[in-house]
Amino acid sequence: RLEKIWLGLGLGTLFVFLGVLGVSAFAMGAATPSMHHHTIDPTKVNQTAPFDQPGIKQVADKEYEAVMTAFAFGYAPEKMEVPVGSTVHFTVTSSDVIHGFEIPGTNVNMMIVPGEISQVSHTFTKPGEYLILCNEYCGSAHEMMKTTIIVK
Ligand code: CUA
């Protein structure tokens, strides 16, 4: 009789233990996305704000924000234009593989990792047509991967 009570108590404890384990695993699982809020699912980049609408917009006097996506083999948006003397804050991610983001003639040079957000700011003090190039080998058309930012 006493054995049955102890057995019941033992089983009860086991179930409580398993229950706690399950709840904590669920809580940890639910907490994971907030721990990685700087990364996005690379396959969902084109549906994830702000990358669902790549483009350049003015945020202050002579200050612009450029949201860009790198992909094999190009960048979105394809063309941008700002007045001379503008500071551009670039926010860039990749929707497939690792790409580069280099603006020759400036110190802008970043690695763009799929799902991670890379940011750099640059003030364009001289007019011209600036190339944005990929300097990380990303496949057959790597050499063709570029976009431009016109400063005038
Ligand atoms: Cu993209 Cu090389």
Backbone and ligand atoms as CSV (ligand in chain L), in Angstrom:
chain,resi,resn,atom,element,x,y,z
A,1,ARG,N,N,0.815,-1.212,0.000
A,1,ARG,CA,C,0.000,0.000,0.000
A,1,ARG,C,C,0.846,1.258,0.000
A,2,LEU,N,N,1.791,1.270,0.941
A,2,LEU,CA,C,2.708,2.408,1.037
A,2,LEU,C,C,3.509,2.555,-0.266
A,3,GLU,N,N,3.885,1.351,-0.844
A,3,GLU,CA,C,4.651,1.370,-2.104
A,3,GLU,C,C,3.864,2.063,-3.220
A,4,LYS,N,N,2.546,1.785,-3.231
A,4,LYS,CA,C,1.699,2.368,-4.280
A,4,LYS,C,C,1.668,3.893,-4.168
A,5,ILE,N,N,1.599,4.353,-2.898
A,5,ILE,CA,C,1.584,5.813,-2.679
A,5,ILE,C,C,2.892,6.438,-3.170
A,6,TRP,N,N,4.018,5.797,-2.804
A,6,TRP,CA,C,5.326,6.307,-3.209
A,6,TRP,C,C,5.487,6.289,-4.724
A,7,LEU,N,N,4.962,5.194,-5.333
A,7,LEU,CA,C,5.039,5.068,-6.791
A,7,LEU,C,C,4.240,6.207,-7.444
A,8,GLY,N,N,3.047,6.438,-6.882
A,8,GLY,CA,C,2.196,7.508,-7.406
A,8,GLY,C,C,2.862,8.855,-7.267
A,9,LEU,N,N,3.468,9.090,-6.111
A,9,LEU,CA,C,4.177,10.347,-5.842
A,9,LEU,C,C,5.346,10.518,-6.807
A,10,GLY,N,N,6.062,9.402,-7.019
A,10,GLY,CA,C,7.214,9.410,-7.936
A,10,GLY,C,C,6.783,9.764,-9.346
A,11,LEU,N,N,5.691,9.100,-9.805
A,11,LEU,CA,C,5.192,9.361,-11.163
A,11,LEU,C,C,4.709,10.804,-11.291
A,12,GLY,N,N,4.022,11.260,-10.225
A,12,GLY,CA,C,3.528,12.636,-10.208
A,12,GLY,C,C,4.679,13.620,-10.352
A,13,THR,N,N,5.736,13.395,-9.594
A,13,THR,CA,C,6.919,14.275,-9.649
A,13,THR,C,C,7.519,14.274,-11.049
A,14,LEU,N,N,7.563,13.062,-11.643
A,14,LEU,CA,C,8.129,12.916,-12.983
A,14,LEU,C,C,7.335,13.750,-13.994
A,15,PHE,N,N,5.999,13.667,-13.881
A,15,PHE,CA,C,5.158,14.414,-14.829
A,15,PHE,C,C,5.312,15.918,-14.635
A,16,VAL,N,N,5.398,16.339,-13.369
A,16,VAL,CA,C,5.588,17.770,-13.092
A,16,VAL,C,C,6.916,18.224,-13.701
A,17,PHE,N,N,7.952,17.400,-13.498
A,17,PHE,CA,C,9.281,17.712,-14.010
A,17,PHE,C,C,9.258,17.845,-15.544
A,18,LEU,N,N,8.626,16.851,-16.186
A,18,LEU,CA,C,8.537,16.876,-17.653
A,18,LEU,C,C,7.751,18.093,-18.134
A,19,GLY,N,N,6.700,18.408,-17.371
A,19,GLY,CA,C,5.874,19.563,-17.718
A,19,GLY,C,C,6.685,20.845,-17.670
A,20,VAL,N,N,7.458,21.020,-16.599
A,20,VAL,CA,C,8.295,22.216,-16.437
A,20,VAL,C,C,9.309,22.302,-17.578
A,21,LEU,N,N,9.894,21.150,-17.923
A,21,LEU,CA,C,10.877,21.071,-19.003
A,21,LEU,C,C,10.244,21.533,-20.318
A,22,GLY,N,N,9.047,21.025,-20.562
A,22,GLY,CA,C,8.336,21.376,-21.793
A,22,GLY,C,C,8.019,22.848,-21.852
A,23,VAL,N,N,7.526,23.413,-20.751
A,23,VAL,CA,C,7.154,24.825,-20.697
A,23,VAL,C,C,8.383,25.711,-20.899
A,24,SER,N,N,9.505,25.354,-20.239
A,24,SER,CA,C,10.702,26.191,-20.371
A,24,SER,C,C,11.271,26.102,-21.784
A,25,ALA,N,N,11.193,24.915,-22.397
A,25,ALA,CA,C,11.669,24.768,-23.774
A,25,ALA,C,C,10.822,25.627,-24.701
A,26,PHE,N,N,9.526,25.660,-24.443
A,26,PHE,CA,C,8.610,26.462,-25.257
A,26,PHE,C,C,8.910,27.954,-25.077
A,27,ALA,N,N,9.133,28.351,-23.807
A,27,ALA,CA,C,9.417,29.750,-23.507
A,27,ALA,C,C,10.717,30.180,-24.172
A,28,MET,N,N,11.737,29.318,-24.141
A,28,MET,CA,C,13.022,29.629,-24.771
A,28,MET,C,C,12.853,29.741,-26.278
A,29,GLY,N,N,12.065,28.824,-26.828
A,29,GLY,CA,C,11.820,28.837,-28.274
A,29,GLY,C,C,11.130,30.117,-28.695
A,30,ALA,N,N,10.172,30.551,-27.884
A,30,ALA,CA,C,9.416,31.748,-28.202
A,30,ALA,C,C,10.286,32.998,-28.067
A,31,ALA,N,N,11.298,32.936,-27.184
A,31,ALA,CA,C,12.142,34.099,-26.939
A,31,ALA,C,C,13.221,34.252,-28.010
A,32,THR,N,N,13.521,33.190,-28.736
A,32,THR,CA,C,14.635,33.212,-29.695
A,32,THR,C,C,14.576,34.345,-30.719
A,33,PRO,N,N,13.426,34.583,-31.385
A,33,PRO,CA,C,13.438,35.629,-32.411
A,33,PRO,C,C,13.843,36.999,-31.891
A,34,SER,N,N,13.455,37.356,-30.679
A,34,SER,CA,C,13.803,38.671,-30.151
A,34,SER,C,C,15.298,38.777,-29.832
A,35,MET,N,N,15.949,37.634,-29.649
A,35,MET,CA,C,17.389,37.657,-29.390
A,35,MET,C,C,18.163,37.903,-30.686
A,36,HIS,N,N,17.497,37.692,-31.825
A,36,HIS,CA,C,18.167,37.858,-33.121
A,36,HIS,C,C,17.439,38.888,-33.968
A,37,HIS,N,N,17.062,40.008,-33.355
A,37,HIS,CA,C,16.273,40.970,-34.106
A,37,HIS,C,C,17.075,41.708,-35.169
A,38,HIS,N,N,18.397,41.543,-35.195
A,38,HIS,CA,C,19.168,42.189,-36.260
A,38,HIS,C,C,19.337,41.285,-37.473
A,39,THR,N,N,18.802,40.078,-37.393
A,39,THR,CA,C,18.892,39.205,-38.553
A,39,THR,C,C,17.496,38.925,-39.083
A,40,ILE,N,N,17.418,38.694,-40.384
A,40,ILE,CA,C,16.137,38.371,-41.001
A,40,ILE,C,C,16.319,37.115,-41.842
A,41,ASP,N,N,15.254,36.411,-42.085
A,41,ASP,CA,C,15.289,35.216,-42.923
A,41,ASP,C,C,15.650,35.646,-44.354
A,42,PRO,N,N,16.830,35.221,-44.858
A,42,PRO,CA,C,17.260,35.684,-46.196
A,42,PRO,C,C,16.224,35.394,-47.289
A,43,THR,N,N,15.476,34.300,-47.144
A,43,THR,CA,C,14.493,33.949,-48.175
A,43,THR,C,C,13.275,34.875,-48.113
A,44,LYS,N,N,13.168,35.653,-47.013
A,44,LYS,CA,C,12.012,36.554,-46.859
A,44,LYS,C,C,12.418,38.021,-46.903
A,45,VAL,N,N,13.653,38.305,-47.337
A,45,VAL,CA,C,14.157,39.681,-47.385
A,45,VAL,C,C,13.210,40.593,-48.165
A,46,ASN,N,N,12.743,40.112,-49.318
A,46,ASN,CA,C,11.897,40.948,-50.180
A,46,ASN,C,C,10.498,41.199,-49.609
A,47,GLN,N,N,10.149,40.474,-48.544
A,47,GLN,CA,C,8.854,40.697,-47.897
A,47,GLN,C,C,9.022,41.362,-46.527
A,48,THR,N,N,10.307,41.617,-46.115
A,48,THR,CA,C,10.559,42.145,-44.782
A,48,THR,C,C,10.912,43.627,-44.846
A,49,ALA,N,N,10.178,44.436,-44.092
A,49,ALA,CA,C,10.465,45.873,-44.034
A,49,ALA,C,C,11.821,46.094,-43.371
A,50,PRO,N,N,12.619,47.096,-43.800
A,50,PRO,CA,C,12.303,48.043,-44.879
A,50,PRO,C,C,12.701,47.528,-46.268
A,51,PHE,N,N,13.228,46.291,-46.323
A,51,PHE,CA,C,13.789,45.796,-47.589
A,51,PHE,C,C,12.727,45.392,-48.612
A,52,ASP,N,N,11.454,45.408,-48.209
A,52,ASP,CA,C,10.387,45.134,-49.167
A,52,ASP,C,C,10.212,46.320,-50.121
A,53,GLN,N,N,10.770,47.483,-49.721
A,53,GLN,CA,C,10.687,48.671,-50.578
A,53,GLN,C,C,12.048,49.342,-50.661
A,54,PRO,N,N,13.003,48.738,-51.386
A,54,PRO,CA,C,14.328,49.358,-51.485
A,54,PRO,C,C,14.223,50.704,-52.185
A,55,GLY,N,N,15.013,51.656,-51.711
A,55,GLY,CA,C,14.962,52.982,-52.328
A,55,GLY,C,C,15.702,53.989,-51.476
A,56,ILE,N,N,15.735,55.203,-51.982
A,56,ILE,CA,C,16.420,56.272,-51.259
A,56,ILE,C,C,15.412,57.356,-50.924
A,57,LYS,N,N,15.481,57.853,-49.703
A,57,LYS,CA,C,14.573,58.941,-49.324
A,57,LYS,C,C,15.292,59.954,-48.455
A,58,GLN,N,N,14.828,61.201,-48.565
A,58,GLN,CA,C,15.421,62.286,-47.795
A,58,GLN,C,C,14.903,62.237,-46.369
A,59,VAL,N,N,15.813,62.316,-45.388
A,59,VAL,CA,C,15.392,62.272,-43.982
A,59,VAL,C,C,15.644,63.600,-43.275
A,60,ALA,N,N,16.510,64.446,-43.857
A,60,ALA,CA,C,16.781,65.779,-43.316
A,60,ALA,C,C,17.445,66.591,-44.418
A,61,ASP,N,N,17.848,67.831,-44.084
A,61,ASP,CA,C,18.509,68.664,-45.080
A,61,ASP,C,C,19.843,68.010,-45.452
A,62,LYS,N,N,19.998,67.684,-46.736
A,62,LYS,CA,C,21.212,67.038,-47.263
A,62,LYS,C,C,21.532,65.733,-46.542
A,63,GLU,N,N,20.495,65.035,-46.125
A,63,GLU,CA,C,20.671,63.762,-45.450
A,63,GLU,C,C,19.661,62.765,-46.020
A,64,TYR,N,N,20.187,61.631,-46.440
A,64,TYR,CA,C,19.354,60.637,-47.114
A,64,TYR,C,C,19.537,59.266,-46.480
A,65,GLU,N,N,18.502,58.460,-46.625
A,65,GLU,CA,C,18.579,57.083,-46.160
A,65,GLU,C,C,18.349,56.178,-47.368
A,66,ALA,N,N,19.328,55.300,-47.625
A,66,ALA,CA,C,19.217,54.380,-48.756
A,66,ALA,C,C,19.053,52.954,-48.225
A,67,VAL,N,N,17.915,52.366,-48.511
A,67,VAL,CA,C,17.657,50.977,-48.128
A,67,VAL,C,C,17.924,50.130,-49.363
A,68,MET,N,N,18.865,49.187,-49.241
A,68,MET,CA,C,19.293,48.441,-50.419
A,68,MET,C,C,19.355,46.936,-50.177
A,69,THR,N,N,19.108,46.205,-51.251
A,69,THR,CA,C,19.220,44.751,-51.209
A,69,THR,C,C,20.281,44.325,-52.217
A,70,ALA,N,N,21.166,43.429,-51.793
A,70,ALA,CA,C,22.171,42.853,-52.689
A,70,ALA,C,C,21.724,41.441,-53.036
A,71,PHE,N,N,21.875,41.090,-54.304
A,71,PHE,CA,C,21.481,39.747,-54.741
A,71,PHE,C,C,22.339,39.375,-55.947
A,72,ALA,N,N,22.373,38.113,-56.290
A,72,ALA,CA,C,23.099,37.674,-57.477
A,72,ALA,C,C,22.219,37.953,-58.709
A,73,PHE,N,N,22.551,38.921,-59.601
A,73,PHE,CA,C,23.769,39.719,-59.530
A,73,PHE,C,C,23.414,41.188,-59.699
A,74,GLY,N,N,23.083,41.818,-58.629
A,74,GLY,CA,C,22.753,43.232,-58.703
A,74,GLY,C,C,22.391,43.803,-57.352
A,75,TYR,N,N,21.954,45.062,-57.396
A,75,TYR,CA,C,21.482,45.738,-56.186
A,75,TYR,C,C,20.140,46.392,-56.499
A,76,ALA,N,N,19.316,46.469,-55.492
A,76,ALA,CA,C,18.099,47.266,-55.603
A,76,ALA,C,C,18.215,48.390,-54.571
A,77,PRO,N,N,17.901,49.659,-54.940
A,77,PRO,CA,C,17.470,50.099,-56.270
A,77,PRO,C,C,18.624,50.153,-57.254
A,78,GLU,N,N,18.287,50.222,-58.549
A,78,GLU,CA,C,19.311,50.206,-59.584
A,78,GLU,C,C,20.038,51.539,-59.697
A,79,LYS,N,N,19.318,52.642,-59.440
A,79,LYS,CA,C,19.931,53.966,-59.582
A,79,LYS,C,C,19.448,54.894,-58.482
A,80,MET,N,N,20.387,55.752,-58.007
A,80,MET,CA,C,20.034,56.708,-56.965
A,80,MET,C,C,20.670,58.041,-57.318
A,81,GLU,N,N,20.068,59.111,-56.809
A,81,GLU,CA,C,20.616,60.438,-57.088
A,81,GLU,C,C,20.456,61.324,-55.856
A,82,VAL,N,N,21.533,62.026,-55.497
A,82,VAL,CA,C,21.476,62.964,-54.360
A,82,VAL,C,C,22.219,64.250,-54.735
A,83,PRO,N,N,21.875,65.376,-54.106
A,83,PRO,CA,C,22.623,66.613,-54.353
A,83,PRO,C,C,24.021,66.544,-53.722
A,84,VAL,N,N,24.956,67.250,-54.334
A,84,VAL,CA,C,26.322,67.256,-53.811
A,84,VAL,C,C,26.314,67.768,-52.361
A,85,GLY,N,N,27.150,67.177,-51.530
A,85,GLY,CA,C,27.221,67.537,-50.118
A,85,GLY,C,C,26.306,66.707,-49.241
A,86,SER,N,N,25.586,65.771,-49.848
A,86,SER,CA,C,24.647,64.955,-49.072
A,86,SER,C,C,25.337,63.828,-48.314
A,87,THR,N,N,24.806,63.560,-47.144
A,87,THR,CA,C,25.232,62.397,-46.379
A,87,THR,C,C,24.197,61.300,-46.621
A,88,VAL,N,N,24.675,60.139,-47.016
A,88,VAL,CA,C,23.769,59.017,-47.276
A,88,VAL,C,C,24.036,57.917,-46.249
A,89,HIS,N,N,22.966,57.508,-45.586
A,89,HIS,CA,C,23.046,56.389,-44.639
A,89,HIS,C,C,22.563,55.142,-45.384
A,90,PHE,N,N,23.488,54.232,-45.654
A,90,PHE,CA,C,23.151,53.014,-46.378
A,90,PHE,C,C,22.787,51.906,-45.392
A,91,THR,N,N,21.670,51.250,-45.638
A,91,THR,CA,C,21.246,50.080,-44.862
A,91,THR,C,C,21.083,48.954,-45.879
A,92,VAL,N,N,21.923,47.918,-45.747
A,92,VAL,CA,C,21.998,46.909,-46.812
A,92,VAL,C,C,21.905,45.494,-46.252
A,93,THR,N,N,21.217,44.632,-46.987
A,93,THR,CA,C,21.229,43.212,-46.662
A,93,THR,C,C,21.311,42.409,-47.957
A,94,SER,N,N,21.495,41.095,-47.828
A,94,SER,CA,C,21.556,40.206,-48.992
A,94,SER,C,C,20.426,39.198,-48.905
A,95,SER,N,N,19.852,38.864,-50.057
A,95,SER,CA,C,18.768,37.886,-50.065
A,95,SER,C,C,19.248,36.506,-50.512
A,96,ASP,N,N,20.566,36.361,-50.774
A,96,ASP,CA,C,21.040,35.025,-51.145
A,96,ASP,C,C,22.405,34.686,-50.536
A,97,VAL,N,N,23.484,35.157,-51.160
A,97,VAL,CA,C,24.814,34.781,-50.669
A,97,VAL,C,C,25.569,36.021,-50.190
A,98,ILE,N,N,26.809,35.835,-49.744
A,98,ILE,CA,C,27.628,36.969,-49.308
A,98,ILE,C,C,28.020,37.810,-50.521
A,99,HIS,N,N,27.798,39.125,-50.401
A,99,HIS,CA,C,28.191,40.058,-51.451
A,99,HIS,C,C,29.062,41.138,-50.823
A,100,GLY,N,N,29.638,41.971,-51.690
A,100,GLY,CA,C,30.412,43.115,-51.236
A,100,GLY,C,C,29.647,44.390,-51.525
A,101,PHE,N,N,30.117,45.477,-50.908
A,101,PHE,CA,C,29.503,46.790,-51.104
A,101,PHE,C,C,30.634,47.805,-50.995
A,102,GLU,N,N,31.213,48.118,-52.157
A,102,GLU,CA,C,32.346,49.026,-52.168
A,102,GLU,C,C,32.060,50.198,-53.096
A,103,ILE,N,N,32.372,51.397,-52.626
A,103,ILE,CA,C,32.251,52.578,-53.482
A,103,ILE,C,C,33.679,53.077,-53.723
A,104,PRO,N,N,34.271,52.737,-54.887
A,104,PRO,CA,C,35.653,53.149,-55.158
A,104,PRO,C,C,35.796,54.661,-55.039
A,105,GLY,N,N,36.898,55.104,-54.463
A,105,GLY,CA,C,37.150,56.531,-54.279
A,105,GLY,C,C,36.632,57.038,-52.952
A,106,THR,N,N,35.984,56.166,-52.186
A,106,THR,CA,C,35.522,56.520,-50.842
A,106,THR,C,C,36.044,55.439,-49.884
A,107,ASN,N,N,35.757,55.604,-48.597
A,107,ASN,CA,C,36.173,54.545,-47.668
A,107,ASN,C,C,35.027,53.568,-47.383
A,108,VAL,N,N,33.987,53.608,-48.218
A,108,VAL,CA,C,32.862,52.682,-48.051
A,108,VAL,C,C,33.253,51.314,-48.590
A,109,ASN,N,N,33.257,50.322,-47.716
A,109,ASN,CA,C,33.621,48.956,-48.095
A,109,ASN,C,C,33.065,48.013,-47.037
A,110,MET,N,N,31.980,47.330,-47.383
A,110,MET,CA,C,31.327,46.449,-46.406
A,110,MET,C,C,31.151,45.059,-47.002
A,111,MET,N,N,31.041,44.089,-46.105
A,111,MET,CA,C,30.641,42.749,-46.521
A,111,MET,C,C,29.151,42.628,-46.212
A,112,ILE,N,N,28.386,42.128,-47.178
A,112,ILE,CA,C,26.940,41.995,-46.990
A,112,ILE,C,C,26.608,40.513,-46.806
A,113,VAL,N,N,26.189,40.174,-45.602
A,113,VAL,CA,C,25.913,38.785,-45.239
A,113,VAL,C,C,24.407,38.523,-45.325
A,114,PRO,N,N,23.999,37.402,-45.943
A,114,PRO,CA,C,22.561,37.119,-46.072
A,114,PRO,C,C,21.828,37.211,-44.734
A,115,GLY,N,N,20.765,37.995,-44.712
A,115,GLY,CA,C,19.942,38.101,-43.518
A,115,GLY,C,C,20.472,39.036,-42.451
A,116,GLU,N,N,21.715,39.519,-42.616
A,116,GLU,CA,C,22.247,40.466,-41.638
A,116,GLU,C,C,22.212,41.873,-42.227
A,117,ILE,N,N,22.028,42.851,-41.353
A,117,ILE,CA,C,21.899,44.230,-41.805
A,117,ILE,C,C,23.227,44.952,-41.606
A,118,SER,N,N,23.771,45.477,-42.709
A,118,SER,CA,C,25.025,46.232,-42.644
A,118,SER,C,C,24.739,47.700,-42.907
A,119,GLN,N,N,25.382,48.570,-42.121
A,119,GLN,CA,C,25.116,50.000,-42.264
A,119,GLN,C,C,26.406,50.795,-42.360
A,120,VAL,N,N,26.384,51.815,-43.207
A,120,VAL,CA,C,27.520,52.724,-43.343
A,120,VAL,C,C,26.977,54.069,-43.814
A,121,SER,N,N,27.650,55.133,-43.414
A,121,SER,CA,C,27.251,56.469,-43.859
A,121,SER,C,C,28.406,57.107,-44.613
A,122,HIS,N,N,28.059,57.889,-45.609
A,122,HIS,CA,C,29.107,58.593,-46.366
A,122,HIS,C,C,28.583,59.931,-46.849
A,123,THR,N,N,29.447,60.959,-46.762
A,123,THR,CA,C,29.101,62.286,-47.275
A,123,THR,C,C,29.792,62.468,-48.623
A,124,PHE,N,N,28.985,62.717,-49.651
A,124,PHE,CA,C,29.500,62.886,-51.006
A,124,PHE,C,C,29.764,64.366,-51.256
A,125,THR,N,N,31.042,64.759,-51.147
A,125,THR,CA,C,31.394,66.176,-51.249
A,125,THR,C,C,31.706,66.598,-52.679
A,126,LYS,N,N,31.915,65.608,-53.578
A,126,LYS,CA,C,32.230,65.953,-54.971
A,126,LYS,C,C,31.194,65.358,-55.903
A,127,PRO,N,N,30.774,66.148,-56.918
A,127,PRO,CA,C,29.798,65.602,-57.862
A,127,PRO,C,C,30.406,64.485,-58.708
A,128,GLY,N,N,29.560,63.638,-59.203
A,128,GLY,CA,C,30.024,62.546,-60.054
A,128,GLY,C,C,29.063,61.383,-60.042
A,129,GLU,N,N,29.428,60.378,-60.846
A,129,GLU,CA,C,28.620,59.168,-60.864
A,129,GLU,C,C,29.426,58.098,-60.152
A,130,TYR,N,N,29.005,57.760,-58.952
A,130,TYR,CA,C,29.746,56.812,-58.117
A,130,TYR,C,C,29.235,55.390,-58.330
A,131,LEU,N,N,30.184,54.501,-58.570
A,131,LEU,CA,C,29.828,53.094,-58.730
A,131,LEU,C,C,29.758,52.433,-57.365
A,132,ILE,N,N,28.810,51.540,-57.214
A,132,ILE,CA,C,28.762,50.667,-56.037
A,132,ILE,C,C,29.022,49.269,-56.575
A,133,LEU,N,N,30.101,48.656,-56.121
A,133,LEU,CA,C,30.556,47.380,-56.672
A,133,LEU,C,C,30.527,46.254,-55.649
A,134,CYS,N,N,30.396,45.031,-56.185
A,134,CYS,CA,C,30.509,43.855,-55.339
A,134,CYS,C,C,31.959,43.384,-55.389
A,135,ASN,N,N,32.591,43.271,-54.233
A,135,ASN,CA,C,33.989,42.821,-54.198
A,135,ASN,C,C,34.150,41.491,-53.466
A,136,GLU,N,N,33.057,40.734,-53.377
A,136,GLU,CA,C,33.122,39.379,-52.808
A,136,GLU,C,C,32.658,38.442,-53.916
A,137,TYR,N,N,33.473,37.446,-54.252
A,137,TYR,CA,C,33.071,36.559,-55.333
A,137,TYR,C,C,31.749,35.873,-54.979
A,138,CYS,N,N,30.748,36.032,-55.880
A,138,CYS,CA,C,29.411,35.531,-55.565
A,138,CYS,C,C,28.814,34.683,-56.678
A,139,GLY,N,N,29.616,34.371,-57.694
A,139,GLY,CA,C,29.105,33.521,-58.762
A,139,GLY,C,C,29.506,34.015,-60.142
A,140,SER,N,N,28.928,33.389,-61.177
A,140,SER,CA,C,29.355,33.600,-62.571
A,140,SER,C,C,29.320,35.055,-63.024
A,141,ALA,N,N,28.351,35.831,-62.576
A,141,ALA,CA,C,28.237,37.222,-63.032
A,141,ALA,C,C,28.678,38.222,-61.962
A,142,HIS,N,N,29.529,37.757,-61.060
A,142,HIS,CA,C,30.035,38.623,-59.973
A,142,HIS,C,C,30.597,39.935,-60.514
A,143,GLU,N,N,31.379,39.831,-61.602
A,143,GLU,CA,C,32.030,41.016,-62.178
A,143,GLU,C,C,31.030,42.065,-62.660
A,144,MET,N,N,29.805,41.619,-62.960
A,144,MET,CA,C,28.792,42.521,-63.502
A,144,MET,C,C,27.952,43.177,-62.406
A,145,MET,N,N,28.173,42.773,-61.179
A,145,MET,CA,C,27.291,43.211,-60.097
A,145,MET,C,C,27.635,44.620,-59.629
A,146,LYS,N,N,26.775,45.569,-59.970
A,146,LYS,CA,C,27.027,46.966,-59.596
A,146,LYS,C,C,25.764,47.801,-59.670
A,147,THR,N,N,25.828,48.956,-59.049
A,147,THR,CA,C,24.778,49.958,-59.198
A,147,THR,C,C,25.453,51.330,-59.125
A,148,THR,N,N,24.701,52.389,-59.262
A,148,THR,CA,C,25.329,53.710,-59.235
A,148,THR,C,C,24.557,54.663,-58.338
A,149,ILE,N,N,25.301,55.625,-57.827
A,149,ILE,CA,C,24.682,56.738,-57.119
A,149,ILE,C,C,25.225,58.024,-57.750
A,150,ILE,N,N,24.295,58.814,-58.281
A,150,ILE,CA,C,24.672,60.038,-58.984
A,150,ILE,C,C,24.640,61.196,-57.983
A,151,VAL,N,N,25.732,61.933,-57.938
A,151,VAL,CA,C,25.848,63.075,-57.039
A,151,VAL,C,C,25.997,64.334,-57.896
A,152,LYS,N,N,25.012,65.254,-57.782
A,152,LYS,CA,C,25.121,66.477,-58.604
A,152,LYS,C,C,24.420,67.679,-57.971
L,1,CUA,CU1,CU,27.938,39.902,-55.520
L,1,CUA,CU2,CU,30.128,39.442,-56.167
